[in-house]
Amino acid sequence: MRGADELRACQELQRRAWGITEDGYILPVATMAGAQRVGGLILGAFDANTNALIGFAFAFLGRLNDRLILYSQLTGVHPAHQSTGVGRILKFEQRRRAREMSLEAVVWAFDPLQASNAAFNLGVLGAICRTYEPDMYGSRSDALNVGMATDRLLAEWTTSGETGGSTAPWPDGHDLIESSASGRPERVREIPAGAVHLHIEIPARISDLRSGGVANPGQEWQKALRQAFQTAFAAGFVAMGFSRADPSRPRYLLERAR
């Protein structure tokens, strides 16, 4: 990205892509310009006909578990161009640039209740997750987060080797969350002794369950998911993939680290 005008276009795209109404969550132009000067990376995707900005990714140098990484803070695509492959192109270009910088991984945070993001990050790209961050950003007012804590999984995507992750349920996988016939989480089970593979179910469409009332199914799922992931990660499991084999019951696929 070059020049203040293109960086301001990134700001407008943030508002459109996520429905952000609070200016405090929009990246300042000065921050983006400064990051580019000292090892950060801003990538833009432009419409071939109009040259309008339709997607962008913002990342900066960071450190995770004593490794230098490229931390991808934002990747957004204009609503009219979502599900067209623009996001995938941006992510793979981030990975290529990170490899050129001799960095081991690209890392970013995402909402673990968003099935489409989980399927893309773990199943398509092949990222793994072993860190769960409760309420990472505090309360937010945008359309995707209102009424919910901002719990996040950290996706770690290596810059070497093959891409793509597991997408089929483990034959010996144990379901950690027990859900009711009505689609509400009832309890988080204990991890069986000697278990190698786990499944963690999430709703197919969390947006249909979020509400501001006391009995909020979205909050119930978030509470169960937080407990399940924290328990699994503490026991040495890593999220290696995501399955939509049963569209009504998408699941994270976890394996005990060797």
C-alpha positions as CSV (number, residue, x, y, z in Angstrom):
1,M,0.0,0.0,0.0
2,R,1.3,3.4,-0.9
3,G,0.3,6.9,0.2
4,A,-2.2,8.3,2.7
5,D,-5.2,8.0,0.3
6,E,-4.8,4.2,0.0
7,L,-4.4,3.9,3.8
8,R,-7.6,5.9,4.3
9,A,-9.3,3.5,1.9
10,C,-8.2,0.7,4.3
11,Q,-10.0,2.5,7.1
12,E,-13.3,2.7,5.2
13,L,-13.0,-1.0,4.2
14,Q,-12.7,-1.9,7.9
15,R,-16.0,-0.2,8.6
16,R,-17.7,-2.0,5.7
17,A,-16.2,-5.5,6.2
18,W,-17.0,-5.8,9.9
19,G,-19.8,-3.2,10.5
20,I,-17.5,-1.2,12.9
21,T,-19.2,1.9,14.2
22,E,-16.7,2.8,16.9
23,D,-13.8,4.9,15.6
24,G,-11.5,3.5,18.4
25,Y,-11.3,0.2,16.6
26,I,-10.3,1.7,13.2
27,L,-6.5,1.5,12.5
28,P,-5.1,5.1,12.4
29,V,-3.4,6.1,9.2
30,A,-0.3,7.1,11.1
31,T,-0.1,3.6,12.7
32,M,-0.3,1.9,9.4
33,A,2.3,4.2,7.8
34,G,4.7,3.8,10.7
35,A,4.4,0.0,10.7
36,Q,5.3,-0.2,7.0
37,R,8.5,1.6,7.7
38,V,9.8,-0.8,10.4
39,G,8.9,-4.3,9.3
40,G,5.1,-4.2,9.2
41,L,3.2,-5.3,6.1
42,I,0.0,-3.9,4.5
43,L,-1.3,-5.7,1.5
44,G,-4.1,-4.4,-0.8
45,A,-6.3,-6.2,-3.3
46,F,-7.8,-4.0,-6.0
47,D,-10.6,-4.4,-8.5
48,A,-9.1,-5.0,-12.0
49,N,-11.8,-2.8,-13.6
50,T,-12.2,0.1,-11.2
51,N,-8.9,-0.1,-9.3
52,A,-11.0,0.3,-6.1
53,L,-9.7,-1.3,-2.9
54,I,-11.7,-4.5,-2.2
55,G,-9.5,-6.2,0.4
56,F,-6.5,-5.5,2.6
57,A,-4.4,-7.2,5.3
58,F,-2.4,-5.5,8.1
59,A,0.4,-7.3,9.9
60,F,3.4,-6.4,12.1
61,L,6.4,-8.1,13.6
62,G,5.8,-9.9,16.9
63,R,7.1,-12.6,19.2
64,L,5.2,-15.7,20.3
65,N,6.7,-18.4,22.5
66,D,10.2,-17.0,21.8
67,R,9.8,-17.0,18.0
68,L,9.7,-14.0,15.8
69,I,6.5,-14.1,13.8
70,L,4.4,-11.9,11.5
71,Y,1.2,-11.0,13.5
72,S,-1.7,-10.4,11.2
73,Q,-4.0,-8.0,13.0
74,L,-6.6,-7.5,10.3
75,T,-7.7,-9.1,7.0
76,G,-10.8,-7.7,5.5
77,V,-12.7,-8.0,2.3
78,H,-15.5,-5.7,1.0
79,P,-18.9,-7.5,1.5
80,A,-19.5,-7.4,-2.3
81,H,-16.3,-9.5,-2.9
82,Q,-16.4,-11.9,0.1
83,S,-16.4,-15.6,-0.7
84,T,-14.6,-14.9,-4.0
85,G,-11.1,-16.0,-3.0
86,V,-9.7,-12.5,-2.2
87,G,-9.1,-13.3,1.5
88,R,-7.2,-16.5,0.5
89,I,-5.0,-14.6,-1.9
90,L,-4.1,-12.1,0.8
91,K,-3.3,-14.7,3.4
92,F,-1.1,-16.7,1.1
93,E,0.8,-13.5,0.1
94,Q,1.3,-12.8,3.8
95,R,2.8,-16.2,4.2
96,R,5.1,-15.8,1.2
97,R,6.3,-12.4,2.5
98,A,6.8,-13.7,6.0
99,R,8.9,-16.6,4.6
100,E,11.0,-14.0,2.7
101,M,11.6,-12.3,6.0
102,S,12.8,-15.5,7.5
103,L,9.9,-15.7,9.9
104,E,8.6,-19.1,11.1
105,A,4.9,-18.3,11.2
106,V,2.1,-16.0,10.5
107,V,-0.2,-15.6,13.6
108,W,-3.6,-14.1,14.1
109,A,-6.6,-14.1,16.4
110,F,-10.1,-15.2,15.4
111,D,-13.5,-15.8,17.0
112,P,-13.7,-19.5,17.8
113,L,-17.5,-19.4,17.4
114,Q,-17.3,-18.4,13.7
115,A,-17.5,-21.7,11.9
116,S,-16.6,-20.3,8.5
117,N,-13.4,-18.7,9.8
118,A,-12.4,-21.8,11.7
119,A,-13.0,-24.0,8.5
120,F,-10.9,-21.5,6.5
121,N,-8.1,-21.0,9.0
122,L,-7.6,-24.7,10.1
123,G,-9.1,-26.7,7.2
124,V,-8.1,-24.6,4.1
125,L,-4.9,-22.9,5.3
126,G,-3.7,-25.5,7.7
127,A,-3.1,-23.3,10.7
128,I,-3.0,-24.8,14.2
129,C,-4.3,-23.5,17.5
130,R,-3.0,-24.1,21.0
131,T,-3.8,-20.7,22.8
132,Y,-7.2,-19.5,23.9
133,E,-7.4,-15.8,24.9
134,P,-10.5,-14.9,27.0
135,D,-12.0,-11.5,26.3
136,M,-8.9,-10.4,24.3
137,Y,-10.2,-7.0,23.3
138,G,-12.8,-6.3,26.0
139,S,-16.4,-5.4,25.1
140,R,-17.1,-4.2,21.6
141,S,-20.2,-2.7,19.9
142,D,-19.8,-3.8,16.3
143,A,-22.2,-6.2,14.7
144,L,-20.1,-9.3,15.1
145,N,-19.3,-8.9,18.8
146,V,-22.1,-7.0,20.5
147,G,-23.4,-8.8,23.7
148,M,-20.4,-11.2,23.8
149,A,-17.0,-11.4,25.4
150,T,-14.2,-11.1,22.7
151,D,-12.8,-14.6,23.3
152,R,-10.2,-15.6,20.6
153,L,-8.1,-18.5,19.4
154,L,-4.6,-17.8,18.2
155,A,-4.0,-19.3,14.7
156,E,-0.4,-20.3,14.0
157,W,0.4,-20.8,10.3
158,T,3.9,-22.1,9.6
159,T,5.7,-20.5,6.6
160,S,7.3,-23.9,5.6
161,G,5.9,-27.2,4.4
162,E,2.5,-28.0,2.9
163,T,-0.8,-26.1,3.6
164,G,-4.2,-27.5,4.4
165,G,-5.4,-29.2,7.6
166,S,-7.6,-32.1,8.7
167,T,-11.3,-31.9,7.7
168,A,-12.7,-35.3,8.6
169,P,-13.7,-36.3,12.2
170,W,-11.2,-38.5,14.0
171,P,-12.6,-42.1,14.1
172,D,-11.5,-42.3,17.8
173,G,-12.4,-38.7,18.6
174,H,-14.2,-37.9,21.9
175,D,-16.7,-35.0,21.9
176,L,-15.8,-32.6,24.8
177,I,-19.1,-30.6,24.7
178,E,-22.3,-32.5,25.1
179,S,-25.2,-30.6,23.4
180,S,-28.9,-31.0,23.6
181,A,-31.3,-31.9,20.8
182,S,-32.3,-28.2,20.7
183,G,-28.7,-27.2,20.0
184,R,-27.6,-25.8,23.4
185,P,-24.5,-26.9,25.3
186,E,-25.3,-29.0,28.4
187,R,-21.9,-29.8,29.8
188,V,-18.2,-30.1,29.1
189,R,-17.0,-33.7,29.6
190,E,-13.8,-34.8,31.2
191,I,-11.0,-35.9,28.8
192,P,-10.9,-39.7,28.9
193,A,-7.6,-41.2,30.1
194,G,-5.3,-42.1,27.2
195,A,-7.4,-40.1,24.7
196,V,-5.4,-39.0,21.6
197,H,-8.1,-37.2,19.6
198,L,-10.9,-34.8,20.7
199,H,-13.8,-33.0,19.0
200,I,-15.1,-29.7,20.1
201,E,-18.5,-28.8,18.6
202,I,-19.7,-25.3,17.9
203,P,-23.0,-24.0,16.4
204,A,-23.3,-24.0,12.7
205,R,-24.3,-20.3,12.7
206,I,-23.5,-18.4,15.9
207,S,-25.1,-15.2,14.4
208,D,-28.5,-16.9,14.7
209,L,-28.0,-17.4,18.5
210,R,-26.6,-14.1,19.7
211,S,-28.9,-11.9,21.6
212,G,-28.8,-9.4,24.4
213,G,-31.2,-11.2,26.8
214,V,-30.4,-13.1,30.0
215,A,-30.9,-16.5,28.4
216,N,-28.4,-16.0,25.6
217,P,-27.5,-19.2,23.8
218,G,-24.5,-17.5,22.2
219,Q,-23.1,-16.8,25.7
220,E,-23.8,-20.3,26.8
221,W,-21.8,-21.7,23.9
222,Q,-18.9,-19.2,24.5
223,K,-18.7,-20.3,28.2
224,A,-18.7,-24.0,27.2
225,L,-16.1,-23.4,24.5
226,R,-13.8,-21.5,26.8
227,Q,-13.9,-24.3,29.3
228,A,-13.4,-27.0,26.7
229,F,-10.4,-25.4,24.9
230,Q,-8.7,-24.3,28.1
231,T,-9.0,-27.8,29.5
232,A,-7.8,-29.4,26.2
233,F,-4.8,-27.1,25.7
234,A,-3.8,-27.5,29.3
235,A,-3.8,-31.3,28.7
236,G,-1.4,-30.9,25.8
237,F,-3.9,-31.0,22.9
238,V,-3.6,-28.9,19.7
239,A,-6.4,-28.0,17.3
240,M,-5.2,-29.4,14.0
241,G,-8.3,-29.1,11.8
242,F,-12.0,-28.4,11.4
243,S,-14.8,-30.6,10.1
244,R,-18.1,-29.7,8.5
245,A,-18.8,-33.3,7.6
246,D,-22.1,-32.9,9.5
247,P,-23.2,-29.3,8.5
248,S,-25.4,-29.0,11.6
249,R,-22.6,-30.0,14.0
250,P,-19.2,-28.4,12.9
251,R,-16.3,-29.4,15.1
252,Y,-12.8,-28.6,15.8
253,L,-10.4,-31.5,15.6
254,L,-7.8,-31.7,18.3
255,E,-4.8,-34.1,18.7
256,R,-2.6,-34.7,21.6
257,A,0.9,-33.2,20.9
258,R,3.6,-35.8,20.6
